[in-house]
Amino acid sequence: MTVRTYLPRRGRVSKRQAAAIGDTDGLLLPASDDLLDLGEVFGGLPVLLEIGFGTGSATITMAATAPGLGILAVDVHTPGIGDLLFRAREKRLTNIRAIAGDGLVVADQMLPESALAGIRTFFPDPWPKARHRKRRLVTPANAALLASRTKVGGFWHLATDWQPYAEQMQEVLDASRQWTGGVIPRPTDRPITRYEATAIREHRSSTDLWYQRTKVS
Ligand SMILES: C[S@@+](CC[C@H](N)C(=O)[O-])C[C@H]1O[C@@H](n2cnc3c(N)ncnc32)[C@H](O)[C@@H]1O
């Protein structure tokens, strides 16, 4: 897992974002190489991993409408982590935790096997140039890693506005014995993410894909 799926960005961190990150109430979990006890962290709720939440606006809406799910939200972008934490506290959400780091490393090092009820990956960086394609998050190796952390019957919900990437997602996941599914109509309860709002303004349509973790004998 040596290829980064993101470009490290500095991005100015506002005072509000910095204060939200500095708060020590436990909503921000430290990235580490120790296994997380998700049962303890989320009080026994089924847990969804979101990789790459951006500013987290859709994450917050989804966490607020499903208090019976624990959301482990991971991104590398510091200002977005500040925004997510600020909004989670503003709405007094208790079912969300954030980690500042690479979601694939978190899955590899911090998540036990078969721990997740589901995964969300909304608008992962499309890496449109051919020479950058190896950076895309949906690859056979990453699909296998994420399958190993997901319970049988759990799901992976993906969305992208980049049609060639939608095709790649489908090819990769259809070729995997650990996932079964395909393209679905856009779920009406999926909030428009910030990135998607830009895509809509620029007249790019989005594709949603839904895969279920299969039992591989
Ligand atoms: C195009 S943005 C989309 C953000 C958000 N999901 C949305 O739709 O507005 C992709 C996000 O994924 C994050 N990202 C990319 N690779 C990642 C990884 N391996 N682990 C965690 N976050 C990642 C980036 O930092 C960025 O915030």
The ligand as an SDF file (V2000), in Angstrom:
LIG
                    3D

 27 29  0  0  0  0  0  0  0  0999 V2000
  -12.7840   14.6190   -4.2630 C   0  0  0  0  0  0  0  0  0  0  0  0
  -12.7940   14.7180   -2.5280 S   0  0  0  0  0  0  0  0  0  0  0  0
  -14.4710   14.2550   -2.1190 C   0  0  0  0  0  0  0  0  0  0  0  0
  -14.8220   14.6200   -0.7090 C   0  0  0  0  0  0  0  0  0  0  0  0
  -16.2460   14.3010   -0.2820 C   0  0  0  0  0  0  0  0  0  0  0  0
  -16.4870   12.8460   -0.2240 N   0  0  0  0  0  0  0  0  0  0  0  0
  -17.2610   14.9610   -1.1790 C   0  0  0  0  0  0  0  0  0  0  0  0
  -17.8940   14.2480   -1.9730 O   0  0  0  0  0  0  0  0  0  0  0  0
  -17.3980   16.2070   -1.0830 O   0  0  0  0  0  0  0  0  0  0  0  0
  -11.8860   13.2750   -2.0510 C   0  0  0  0  0  0  0  0  0  0  0  0
  -11.5030   13.2830   -0.5940 C   0  0  0  0  0  0  0  0  0  0  0  0
  -10.8950   12.0430   -0.2980 O   0  0  0  0  0  0  0  0  0  0  0  0
   -9.7780   12.2650    0.5450 C   0  0  0  0  0  0  0  0  0  0  0  0
   -8.9070   11.0870    0.4020 N   0  0  0  0  0  0  0  0  0  0  0  0
   -8.3030   10.6370   -0.7150 C   0  0  0  0  0  0  0  0  0  0  0  0
   -7.6550    9.4970   -0.4670 N   0  0  0  0  0  0  0  0  0  0  0  0
   -7.8560    9.2110    0.8420 C   0  0  0  0  0  0  0  0  0  0  0  0
   -7.4440    8.1700    1.6950 C   0  0  0  0  0  0  0  0  0  0  0  0
   -6.6780    7.1800    1.2460 N   0  0  0  0  0  0  0  0  0  0  0  0
   -7.8260    8.1930    2.9790 N   0  0  0  0  0  0  0  0  0  0  0  0
   -8.5960    9.2110    3.4530 C   0  0  0  0  0  0  0  0  0  0  0  0
   -9.0270   10.2290    2.6940 N   0  0  0  0  0  0  0  0  0  0  0  0
   -8.6680   10.2310    1.4080 C   0  0  0  0  0  0  0  0  0  0  0  0
   -9.2140   13.5900    0.0950 C   0  0  0  0  0  0  0  0  0  0  0  0
   -8.4490   14.2150    1.1000 O   0  0  0  0  0  0  0  0  0  0  0  0
  -10.5140   14.3710   -0.2100 C   0  0  0  0  0  0  0  0  0  0  0  0
  -10.9800   15.0270    0.9570 O   0  0  0  0  0  0  0  0  0  0  0  0
  1  2  1  0
  2  3  1  0
  2 10  1  0
  3  4  1  0
  4  5  1  0
  5  6  1  0
  5  7  1  0
  7  8  2  0
  7  9  1  0
 10 11  1  0
 11 12  1  0
 11 26  1  0
 12 13  1  0
 13 14  1  0
 13 24  1  0
 14 15  1  0
 14 23  1  0
 15 16  2  0
 16 17  1  0
 17 18  1  0
 17 23  2  0
 18 19  1  0
 18 20  2  0
 20 21  1  0
 21 22  2  0
 22 23  1  0
 24 25  1  0
 24 26  1  0
 26 27  1  0
M  CHG  2   2   1   9  -1
M  END
$$$$
